[in-house]
Amino acid sequence: MRTDNLIINGYGSSNGGEFHKVQLNGKGTVTGNIECDHFECNGYGAVTGNLKSRNARISGSGKVDGTVHAETMRIDGKATITQDVKANSLKIAGKGTIGGNVTGEEFKVNGQATIDGNCEVDTFSSEGQFTIGGLLSADEININIHGTCRAKEIGGQTIKVKHRLSTFSRLFKSVFGLQLEAELLEGDNIDIDYAHIRTVRGNNVTVGPNCEIEIIEYTGVLTVDKSANVKEIKQV
């Protein structure tokens, strides 16, 4: 069992290593890989190396110039991870930028997330904004649109895209727009609104009134709101 702690309260720097707890409360820089049970960044923290932690939380401004491997990770402040993130449970309530891929079990976005690569998890839910440069893949995808959300491709068993109207969301709509954008959305059961998609492909597909879709390919049951803009429909 690791018993040593690394705590930086003011301005300081340290080498990496194995610790029980790493806590950056001031302006701290760690050079080298970190392996710990608990990682907290409450001030400004920078890790030049890989981070492996059972629990990781960034509430201030943090940067990891490497990969992150955690059982649970939460971003409440502003975080930049330059490479891949693997976490059983990942929640972004602040602003998170990930330069590689995201893999894990559960991913929740309540703030703003930018992922340069792919996102492959078991369950994905969003009530914020996200941009995914590659594939968003999950068994269950539940998106409550707030602002513009983007992914190159989206795939899953159950995909729901809705919008719950509120004063907050009206502000987002006027400033950021209000829609999901993707080149391809593919799933078994699809129920979408506020979506601008080039190709929708699925078994049972329901399309709401605020959708713009170039082509729908379906094998089961299709329901399209009369106000939706769909250019082409194919039953395959």
Secondary structure in CASP SS format (residue, H / E / C, confidence):
PFRMAT SS
TARGET T0000
AUTHOR 0000-0000-0000
METHOD secondary structure of the structure
MODEL  1
M C 1.00
R C 1.00
T C 1.00
D C 1.00
N E 1.00
L E 1.00
I E 1.00
I E 1.00
N C 1.00
G C 1.00
Y E 1.00
G E 1.00
S E 1.00
S E 1.00
N E 1.00
G E 1.00
G E 1.00
E E 1.00
F E 1.00
H E 1.00
K E 1.00
V E 1.00
Q E 1.00
L E 1.00
N C 1.00
G C 1.00
K E 1.00
G E 1.00
T E 1.00
V E 1.00
T E 1.00
G E 1.00
N E 1.00
I E 1.00
E E 1.00
C E 1.00
D E 1.00
H E 1.00
F E 1.00
E E 1.00
C E 1.00
N C 1.00
G C 1.00
Y E 1.00
G E 1.00
A E 1.00
V E 1.00
T E 1.00
G C 1.00
N C 1.00
L E 1.00
K E 1.00
S E 1.00
R E 1.00
N E 1.00
A E 1.00
R E 1.00
I E 1.00
S C 1.00
G C 1.00
S E 1.00
G E 1.00
K E 1.00
V E 1.00
D C 1.00
G C 1.00
T C 1.00
V E 1.00
H E 1.00
A E 1.00
E E 1.00
T E 1.00
M E 1.00
R E 1.00
I E 1.00
D C 1.00
G C 1.00
K E 1.00
A E 1.00
T E 1.00
I E 1.00
T C 1.00
Q C 1.00
D C 1.00
V E 1.00
K E 1.00
A E 1.00
N E 1.00
S E 1.00
L E 1.00
K E 1.00
I E 1.00
A C 1.00
G C 1.00
K E 1.00
G E 1.00
T E 1.00
I E 1.00
G C 1.00
G C 1.00
N C 1.00
V E 1.00
T E 1.00
G E 1.00
E E 1.00
E E 1.00
F E 1.00
K E 1.00
V E 1.00
N C 1.00
G C 1.00
Q E 1.00
A E 1.00
T E 1.00
I E 1.00
D C 1.00
G C 1.00
N C 1.00
C E 1.00
E E 1.00
V C 1.00
D C 1.00
T E 1.00
F E 1.00
S E 1.00
S E 1.00
E C 1.00
G C 1.00
Q E 1.00
F E 1.00
T E 1.00
I E 1.00
G E 1.00
G E 1.00
L E 1.00
L E 1.00
S E 1.00
A E 1.00
D E 1.00
E E 1.00
I E 1.00
N E 1.00
I E 1.00
N E 1.00
I C 1.00
H C 1.00
G C 1.00
T E 1.00
C E 1.00
R E 1.00
A E 1.00
K E 1.00
E E 1.00
I E 1.00
G E 1.00
G E 1.00
Q E 1.00
T E 1.00
I E 1.00
K E 1.00
V E 1.00
K E 1.00
H C 1.00
R C 1.00
L C 1.00
S C 1.00
T H 1.00
F H 1.00
S H 1.00
R H 1.00
L H 1.00
F H 1.00
K H 1.00
S H 1.00
V H 1.00
F H 1.00
G C 1.00
L C 1.00
Q E 1.00
L E 1.00
E E 1.00
A E 1.00
E E 1.00
L E 1.00
L E 1.00
E E 1.00
G E 1.00
D E 1.00
N E 1.00
I E 1.00
D E 1.00
I E 1.00
D C 1.00
Y C 1.00
A E 1.00
H E 1.00
I E 1.00
R E 1.00
T E 1.00
V E 1.00
R E 1.00
G E 1.00
N E 1.00
N E 1.00
V E 1.00
T E 1.00
V E 1.00
G C 1.00
P C 1.00
N C 1.00
C C 1.00
E E 1.00
I E 1.00
E E 1.00
I E 1.00
I E 1.00
E E 1.00
Y E 1.00
T C 1.00
G C 1.00
V C 1.00
L E 1.00
T E 1.00
V E 1.00
D C 1.00
K C 1.00
S C 1.00
A C 1.00
N E 1.00
V E 1.00
K E 1.00
E E 1.00
I E 1.00
K E 1.00
Q E 1.00
V C 1.00
END
